């Protein structure tokens, strides 16, 4: 595949005000993407832009607006809204393009730009390469005439529209009445919409991470720090805890005892429930190479398959569309329910878990752990430059580790697409062997990265 200069596995991402996450690059994205998505007819073209709560959003958003308006594209600003809300509004408003300004689960110091096509799906590699080619050349061509510049306006009811769409995915025959729910919004994009949707469906809602200040997104809260949610669940004797990430496209949950479960368990719970009711399509679930072997065995025992893809919810969604699957996701908590959404949606996934909880009429602890995970260990090694995975020492260590596993587990060593990290993951029934392999490999990678 052609090496990409700006786009990674999930749009463009980096430290705010440092290349590539600068106002200049955002301006170029707006101009280039606007040109790519503006056909040559005379109708007005439209882009919708949402964001999370990072301080740097106030820098990136106007730069994007200027870029789009300069090529004649009208802009509608949605304000703070989950990433899946942008995908929904792109389709709902018949926009040519949707943009989300967010670095997802990263800290406030990072930011990112994700693009959605008119169908609400993330852009293909080919489309991103087309935009990249324009970003570095020809920006002065095809600028709009003074009387054809794009017009810009805010959409005041974007959050309310998303809430109504989300509520409509919850079974009409059910209510959340009688449930006490802790919702941790990570001081991010869902800080208003998620508690509102749960309350309007009848729940008693305990809120956490709903006071964004530009700096506290994902800070000691949200899906990357579920201990805050678990503590509150126990304190308030809640029935369930739900933790979203900064742009609310992923979640983790915990039961009434505070025990946390990840995306694999959530997918297993929904898959079993839907399969039992004839709602699961494609004959199984799509997940990534990071999902636990225990999920694969759990599904296999039910006559269902687990299809694995590369990391990233975009790769999962692509396989779901190809194979007719309506459930897929990642261990990290991206859960895609294609009956309702074109991308991962933490709130929608939580509502499906809550529907199972209400129908089963059992405590969450009886439902949350659908399978016993195979021992799995992930270690991240940060590197400053170069390509550690191309080192002969690293290649040799990986080959040696594969031999030691001898088919009794899985090993995955890959570069992160969003951060300067090498991710080393191994799983298998022999926990000590897995521990040894991961730590030894991490040491070799650190030496190569030094």
C-alpha positions as CSV (number, residue, x, y, z in Angstrom):
1,X,0.0,0.0,0.0
2,X,1.2,3.5,-0.7
3,X,2.7,5.2,2.3
4,X,0.5,7.9,3.6
5,X,1.9,11.3,4.8
6,X,-0.9,12.4,7.0
7,X,-3.6,9.8,7.5
8,X,-3.1,6.9,10.0
9,X,-5.4,4.0,10.9
10,X,-8.1,6.5,12.2
11,X,-7.7,9.8,10.3
12,X,-5.0,12.3,11.1
13,X,-3.8,12.5,14.7
14,X,-1.0,14.0,16.7
15,X,0.1,16.5,19.3
16,X,-1.9,19.7,19.0
17,X,-0.1,22.6,17.4
18,X,2.7,20.3,16.2
19,X,2.8,18.8,12.7
20,X,0.6,17.3,11.4
21,X,-2.0,18.6,13.9
22,X,-1.6,22.3,13.1
23,X,-4.0,25.0,11.9
24,X,-2.2,25.0,8.6
25,X,-2.7,21.3,8.0
26,X,-6.3,21.6,9.1
27,X,-6.8,24.4,6.5
28,X,-5.2,22.2,3.8
29,X,-7.5,19.3,4.8
30,X,-10.5,21.6,4.4
31,X,-9.4,22.9,1.0
32,X,-8.4,19.5,-0.3
33,X,-11.3,17.5,1.0
34,X,-13.7,20.1,-0.1
35,X,-12.3,19.9,-3.7
36,X,-12.5,16.1,-3.7
37,X,-16.1,16.0,-2.5
38,X,-17.4,18.9,-4.6
39,X,-18.8,17.7,-7.9
40,X,-18.8,20.0,-10.9
41,X,-22.6,20.7,-10.8
42,X,-24.0,24.1,-9.6
43,X,-25.7,22.9,-6.4
44,X,-24.5,24.0,-3.0
45,X,-22.2,21.5,-1.3
46,X,-22.3,20.9,2.4
47,X,-19.9,19.6,5.2
48,X,-20.9,19.1,8.8
49,X,-18.2,19.4,11.5
50,X,-18.4,18.0,15.1
51,X,-15.8,18.0,17.8
52,X,-15.1,16.8,21.3
53,X,-14.1,19.1,24.3
54,X,-10.3,19.6,23.8
55,X,-9.0,23.1,24.0
56,X,-7.3,22.7,20.6
57,X,-10.6,22.1,19.0
58,X,-11.0,25.9,19.0
59,X,-7.9,26.1,16.8
60,X,-8.6,23.2,14.5
61,X,-12.3,24.0,13.8
62,X,-12.0,27.5,12.4
63,X,-9.0,26.4,10.2
64,X,-11.1,23.6,8.7
65,X,-14.0,26.0,8.3
66,X,-11.8,28.5,6.4
67,X,-10.5,25.7,4.2
68,X,-14.0,24.4,3.2
69,X,-15.5,27.9,2.8
70,X,-12.6,29.0,0.6
71,X,-13.4,26.3,-2.0
72,X,-17.1,27.2,-1.9
73,X,-18.4,24.5,0.5
74,X,-21.1,25.4,3.0
75,X,-20.3,24.4,6.6
76,X,-22.6,23.4,9.5
77,X,-21.1,23.3,12.9
78,X,-22.5,20.7,15.3
79,X,-20.5,21.5,18.4
80,X,-19.6,18.8,20.9
81,X,-21.1,15.6,19.7
82,X,-19.9,11.9,19.6
83,X,-18.1,10.7,16.5
84,X,-21.0,8.4,15.5
85,X,-23.3,11.5,15.8
86,X,-21.3,13.2,13.1
87,X,-21.6,10.1,10.9
88,X,-25.4,10.1,11.5
89,X,-25.8,13.8,10.9
90,X,-23.8,13.6,7.7
91,X,-26.4,11.2,6.3
92,X,-29.4,12.9,8.0
93,X,-28.5,16.4,6.6
94,X,-27.6,15.0,3.1
95,X,-24.1,16.4,3.5
96,X,-21.3,15.6,1.1
97,X,-18.8,15.1,3.9
98,X,-18.6,14.8,7.7
99,X,-15.7,15.8,9.9
100,X,-15.0,14.9,13.5
101,X,-12.3,16.8,15.4
102,X,-11.1,14.4,18.1
103,X,-8.1,12.3,19.3
104,X,-10.6,9.7,20.8
105,X,-9.1,8.2,24.0
106,X,-5.8,10.2,23.9
107,X,-5.1,13.0,26.4
108,X,-6.1,16.6,25.8
109,X,-2.7,17.5,24.3
110,X,-3.4,15.5,21.2
111,X,-6.1,16.1,18.6
112,X,-7.2,14.5,15.3
113,X,-9.4,14.8,12.2
114,X,-11.7,12.0,11.1
115,X,-13.6,12.2,7.8
116,X,-16.8,10.6,6.8
117,X,-18.3,10.2,3.3
118,X,-21.9,11.1,2.4
119,X,-22.9,7.5,3.3
120,X,-21.7,8.1,6.9
121,X,-18.8,5.6,6.6
122,X,-15.2,6.5,7.2
123,X,-13.3,7.2,4.0
124,X,-11.4,4.5,2.1
125,X,-7.7,4.5,1.7
126,X,-8.1,5.6,-1.9
127,X,-10.1,8.7,-0.9
128,X,-7.6,9.6,1.8
129,X,-4.7,9.3,-0.7
130,X,-6.7,11.6,-3.1
131,X,-7.0,14.2,-0.4
132,X,-3.3,13.9,0.6
133,X,-2.2,14.5,-3.0
134,X,-4.2,17.7,-3.1
135,X,-3.0,18.9,0.3
136,X,0.6,19.3,-0.8
137,X,0.0,20.8,-4.2
138,X,-2.5,22.8,-6.2
139,X,-4.2,24.5,-3.3
140,X,-4.5,27.8,-5.1
141,X,-6.4,26.2,-8.0
142,X,-10.2,26.0,-8.0
143,X,-10.7,28.5,-5.2
144,X,-14.2,29.9,-5.1
145,X,-15.0,33.4,-6.5
146,X,-15.9,36.1,-3.9
147,X,-19.6,35.6,-4.5
148,X,-19.3,31.7,-4.3
149,X,-17.6,31.3,-0.9
150,X,-19.1,28.8,1.5
151,X,-21.6,29.9,4.1
152,X,-21.2,28.9,7.7
153,X,-23.9,28.3,10.4
154,X,-24.3,26.4,13.7
155,X,-26.8,23.6,14.1
156,X,-28.4,24.2,17.5
157,X,-30.3,21.0,17.7
158,X,-27.6,18.5,16.7
159,X,-27.3,17.0,20.2
160,X,-31.0,16.6,20.6
161,X,-31.3,14.9,17.2
162,X,-28.6,12.4,18.2
163,X,-30.3,11.7,21.5
164,X,-33.6,10.9,19.7
165,X,-31.8,8.6,17.2
166,X,-30.0,6.8,20.0
167,X,-33.2,6.3,22.0
168,X,-34.9,4.9,18.9
169,X,-32.4,1.9,18.9
170,X,-33.7,0.8,22.4
171,X,-36.5,-1.7,22.2
172,X,-39.9,0.1,22.5
173,X,-41.4,-2.5,24.7
174,X,-38.7,-1.9,27.4
175,X,-37.9,0.9,29.8
176,X,-34.8,1.6,31.9
177,X,-37.1,2.4,34.8
178,X,-35.8,0.8,38.0
179,X,-32.2,0.8,36.9
180,X,-29.5,2.8,38.6
181,X,-26.8,3.6,36.1
182,X,-23.4,5.2,36.5
183,X,-22.4,6.9,33.2
184,X,-18.8,8.2,32.8
185,X,-18.5,10.5,29.8
186,X,-14.7,11.1,30.1
187,X,-15.3,14.8,30.1
188,X,-15.7,14.4,26.4
189,X,-18.1,14.6,23.5
190,X,-21.0,12.7,25.1
191,X,-21.1,14.7,28.4
192,X,-24.6,16.0,27.6
193,X,-26.1,13.5,25.2
194,X,-25.4,10.2,27.0
195,X,-26.9,11.1,30.5
196,X,-29.8,12.7,28.7
197,X,-30.6,9.6,26.6
198,X,-30.4,7.3,29.6
199,X,-32.6,9.6,31.8
200,X,-35.2,10.0,29.1
201,X,-35.4,6.2,28.8
202,X,-36.3,5.9,32.4
203,X,-33.1,5.3,34.3
204,X,-31.8,6.8,37.5
205,X,-28.5,8.3,36.3
206,X,-25.3,9.0,38.2
207,X,-23.0,11.2,36.2
208,X,-19.3,11.2,36.1
209,X,-16.9,13.0,33.7
210,X,-19.4,15.6,32.7
211,X,-17.5,18.8,33.5
212,X,-15.2,19.4,30.6
213,X,-12.7,22.3,30.8
214,X,-10.6,21.7,27.7
215,X,-7.9,19.9,29.6
216,X,-9.6,17.0,31.5
217,X,-10.8,14.8,28.6
218,X,-9.9,11.2,29.4
219,X,-8.1,12.3,32.5
220,X,-8.5,9.7,35.3
221,X,-11.9,9.0,33.9
222,X,-13.7,7.3,30.9
223,X,-13.0,4.0,29.3
224,X,-9.3,4.3,29.7
225,X,-9.6,4.7,33.4
226,X,-12.6,2.6,34.4
227,X,-11.7,2.4,38.0
228,X,-13.4,5.8,38.6
229,X,-16.7,4.3,37.2
230,X,-16.3,1.1,39.2
231,X,-15.7,3.0,42.4
232,X,-18.9,5.1,41.9
233,X,-20.9,2.0,41.1
234,X,-20.0,0.5,44.4
235,X,-20.5,3.8,46.3
236,X,-24.0,4.4,44.9
237,X,-25.0,0.7,44.7
238,X,-25.7,1.1,41.0
239,X,-26.8,-1.8,38.8
240,X,-24.3,-1.2,36.1
241,X,-21.5,1.3,35.1
242,X,-20.9,2.5,31.6
243,X,-17.6,4.4,30.7
244,X,-17.2,6.1,27.3
245,X,-14.1,7.6,25.8
246,X,-13.4,11.1,24.7
247,X,-15.4,10.9,21.4
248,X,-17.8,8.3,22.7
249,X,-17.2,5.7,20.0
250,X,-16.1,3.1,22.5
251,X,-17.1,1.9,25.9
252,X,-16.3,-0.5,28.8
253,X,-18.8,-1.6,31.4
254,X,-18.8,-2.9,34.9
255,X,-21.3,-5.0,36.9
256,X,-22.8,-4.0,40.2
257,X,-19.7,-5.4,42.1
258,X,-17.4,-3.0,40.1
259,X,-15.9,-5.8,38.0
260,X,-14.9,-4.3,34.6
261,X,-15.4,-6.1,31.3
262,X,-14.1,-5.1,27.9
263,X,-15.4,-5.0,24.4
264,X,-14.9,-8.7,23.8
265,X,-17.4,-9.6,26.6
266,X,-19.8,-6.9,25.4
267,X,-19.7,-8.4,21.9
268,X,-20.2,-11.9,23.3
269,X,-23.2,-10.8,25.3
270,X,-24.9,-9.0,22.4
271,X,-24.0,-11.8,19.9
272,X,-25.5,-14.5,22.1
273,X,-28.7,-12.5,22.7
274,X,-29.2,-11.6,19.1
275,X,-28.4,-15.1,17.8
276,X,-31.0,-16.5,20.2
277,X,-33.6,-14.2,18.7
278,X,-32.6,-14.6,15.1
279,X,-31.3,-11.1,14.8
280,X,-27.6,-11.8,14.2
281,X,-26.6,-11.7,10.6
282,X,-23.5,-13.0,8.8
283,X,-23.3,-16.1,11.0
284,X,-21.1,-14.6,13.6
285,X,-19.1,-11.5,14.7
286,X,-16.2,-9.5,13.1
287,X,-13.4,-8.5,15.5
288,X,-9.7,-7.6,15.2
289,X,-6.5,-9.6,15.7
290,X,-6.5,-8.2,19.3
291,X,-9.7,-9.9,20.4
292,X,-9.2,-12.7,22.9
293,X,-9.1,-16.3,21.9
294,X,-11.8,-17.0,24.5
295,X,-14.3,-15.0,22.4
296,X,-13.5,-17.1,19.4
297,X,-14.0,-20.3,21.4
298,X,-17.2,-18.9,23.0
299,X,-18.7,-18.1,19.6
300,X,-17.6,-21.4,18.1
301,X,-19.4,-23.4,20.8
302,X,-22.6,-21.6,19.7
303,X,-22.0,-22.5,16.0
304,X,-21.0,-18.9,15.3
305,X,-17.7,-17.7,13.7
306,X,-15.3,-15.0,14.6
307,X,-13.8,-13.3,11.6
308,X,-10.6,-11.3,12.4
309,X,-9.4,-8.1,10.7
310,X,-6.6,-5.7,11.1
311,X,-6.8,-3.3,14.0
312,X,-9.2,-0.3,13.6
313,X,-12.9,-0.1,13.5
314,X,-12.7,1.0,9.8
315,X,-11.2,-2.4,8.9
316,X,-13.9,-4.1,11.0
317,X,-16.7,-2.2,9.3
318,X,-15.3,-3.0,5.9
319,X,-15.4,-6.7,6.6
320,X,-18.9,-6.4,8.1
321,X,-20.2,-4.8,4.9
322,X,-18.5,-7.4,2.7
323,X,-19.9,-10.4,4.7
324,X,-23.3,-9.1,5.7
325,X,-22.5,-9.0,9.5
326,X,-24.4,-6.7,11.8
327,X,-22.2,-7.0,14.8
328,X,-18.5,-6.3,15.1
329,X,-15.9,-4.4,17.1
330,X,-12.7,-4.3,19.0
331,X,-11.6,-5.5,22.4
332,X,-10.9,-1.8,23.3
333,X,-14.6,-1.2,23.3
334,X,-15.4,-0.1,19.7
335,X,-18.7,-1.9,19.1
336,X,-20.3,-1.5,15.7
337,X,-24.0,-2.3,15.4
338,X,-24.6,-1.8,11.7
339,X,-28.4,-2.0,12.0
340,X,-28.2,1.4,13.6
341,X,-24.8,3.0,12.9
342,X,-22.0,3.2,10.4
343,X,-19.2,3.3,13.0
344,X,-18.5,2.4,16.6
345,X,-21.0,3.9,19.1
346,X,-20.5,3.6,22.8
347,X,-24.0,4.8,23.8
348,X,-25.8,2.5,21.3
349,X,-23.7,-0.5,22.4
350,X,-24.6,0.3,26.0
351,X,-28.3,0.5,25.2
352,X,-28.1,-3.0,23.7
353,X,-26.4,-4.3,26.9
354,X,-29.1,-2.6,29.0
355,X,-31.8,-4.2,26.8
356,X,-30.3,-7.7,27.6
357,X,-30.1,-6.7,31.3
358,X,-33.8,-5.7,31.4
359,X,-35.0,-8.8,29.5
360,X,-32.9,-11.2,31.5
361,X,-34.0,-9.7,34.8
362,X,-30.7,-10.8,36.4
363,X,-27.9,-8.8,38.0
364,X,-25.2,-7.6,35.6
365,X,-22.7,-9.9,37.4
366,X,-24.6,-12.9,36.0
367,X,-24.4,-11.6,32.5
368,X,-21.1,-9.6,32.2
369,X,-18.6,-12.4,32.0
370,X,-19.8,-14.5,29.0
371,X,-16.6,-16.4,28.7
372,X,-13.3,-17.0,30.5
373,X,-10.6,-15.1,28.7
374,X,-7.5,-16.9,27.7
375,X,-4.4,-15.3,29.5
376,X,-3.4,-12.4,27.3
377,X,-0.8,-9.7,27.8
378,X,-0.2,-6.5,25.9
379,X,2.9,-4.3,26.4
380,X,3.5,-1.0,24.5
381,X,7.1,0.1,23.7
382,X,7.4,3.8,22.9
383,X,10.0,4.8,20.3
384,X,11.3,8.1,19.1
385,X,12.1,7.3,15.4
386,X,13.3,4.7,13.0
387,X,11.6,1.4,12.3
388,X,12.3,-1.0,15.2
389,X,10.3,-3.8,13.5
390,X,12.7,-4.0,10.6
391,X,15.6,-4.9,12.9
392,X,17.0,-8.3,12.3
393,X,17.2,-8.9,16.1
394,X,13.5,-8.1,16.5
395,X,12.6,-10.3,13.6
396,X,14.6,-13.2,15.0
397,X,13.1,-12.8,18.5
398,X,9.6,-12.9,17.0
399,X,10.4,-16.1,15.1
400,X,11.8,-17.6,18.3
401,X,8.7,-16.7,20.2
402,X,6.4,-18.2,17.6
403,X,8.4,-21.5,17.9
404,X,8.0,-21.4,21.7
405,X,4.2,-21.0,21.4
406,X,4.1,-24.0,19.1
407,X,0.5,-23.4,17.9
408,X,-0.8,-23.1,21.5
409,X,-1.5,-19.4,21.3
410,X,-1.2,-16.2,19.3
411,X,1.5,-13.6,19.0
412,X,1.0,-10.1,17.5
413,X,3.7,-7.4,17.2
414,X,2.7,-4.3,15.3
415,X,3.2,-0.5,15.2
416,X,0.4,1.6,16.4
417,X,-1.4,3.6,13.7
418,X,-2.1,6.5,16.1
419,X,0.9,6.8,18.4
420,X,4.7,6.1,18.2
421,X,4.3,2.8,19.9
422,X,5.1,-0.8,19.2
423,X,2.4,-3.0,20.6
424,X,3.3,-6.5,21.7
425,X,0.5,-8.9,22.4
426,X,0.5,-12.6,23.2
427,X,-2.1,-15.0,24.4
428,X,-2.4,-18.7,25.2
429,X,-3.3,-21.2,27.9
430,X,0.1,-21.1,29.5
431,X,0.2,-17.8,31.4
432,X,3.8,-17.9,32.4
433,X,5.0,-18.6,28.9
434,X,2.9,-15.7,27.6
435,X,4.4,-13.4,30.3
436,X,7.9,-14.4,29.5
437,X,7.5,-14.0,25.7
438,X,6.0,-10.5,25.9
439,X,8.6,-9.2,28.3
440,X,11.5,-10.7,26.5
441,X,10.3,-9.3,23.2
442,X,9.7,-5.9,24.7
443,X,13.3,-5.8,25.8
444,X,14.5,-6.6,22.3
445,X,12.3,-4.0,20.8
446,X,13.5,-1.4,23.3
447,X,17.1,-2.1,22.4
448,X,16.3,-1.8,18.6
449,X,14.4,1.5,19.3
450,X,17.2,3.0,21.4
